[in-house]
Amino acid sequence: MTYRRFVHASITCSLALGVFAAALSAVTPQAPLPLTIGSGRLTIVGTSSVHDWTATTATLRVTRAQLAPQVSGNALWDEAVKPGAVEAVDIAVAAGTLKSGKDGLDKNMYKALKTTQHPDITFRLAKMEAGTAAGTLKAVGMLTIAGAEREVTLELTTQTKGDTLVVKGAVPLVMTDFGIAPPKAMLGMIKTNPKVTVTFEITLTVANTVATR
């Protein structure tokens, strides 16, 4: 092989390797951002034949998070709240930590939620869309309660506070849609309405090394 042919072959090989490396980088999925819940609260509000009731927990956690590749830099949260910016988010709530302040109600609630067999209430995001009002979002995903899964749409509002993002929302639910028998008390004399409203507020944080990259 002549020197000219050798140089030509080397350049061709280098170009081919460069194209191959670029192709690999183009299909390599983005590593999930270390998104966590700095603080959070979920409250179930319901009614009964005697009085209204609430049950609250602050035990929420992000089990998976994936933002679109373009969501990065100092304007992370500004980009993250746009439709299409969030590719995946899974949130879990420890059902056994819900407290109403009434031991009898809590005991019946845990039984109805089947907390022994299904310790977590989970939400898995399918897509994020623009909300009906300005500045709001719609989170469409699968909600699993007591082992039963149904699609729900959450209306969300967001607010940036420093390096965190505060997300608030509410969704009406019917317990029987998830196969949950409304809890009863006093030998059935006190009956719980199957319709409840779930409200939540979470503060999301992300590692500084990612948020400022």
Secondary structure, DSSP 8 states (H G I E B T S, - for coil): --HHHHHHHHHHHHHHHHHHHHHHHHHS------EEEEEEEEEEEEEESS-EEEEEE--EEEEEEEE-TT--STTHHHHHTSTTSEEEEEEEEEGGG-B-S-HHHHHHHHHHHTTTT--EEEEEEEEEEE-SSTTEEEEEEEEEETTEEEEEEEEEEEEEETTEEEEEEEEEEEGGGGT----EETTTTEEEEEEEEEEEEEEEEE-HHHHT-
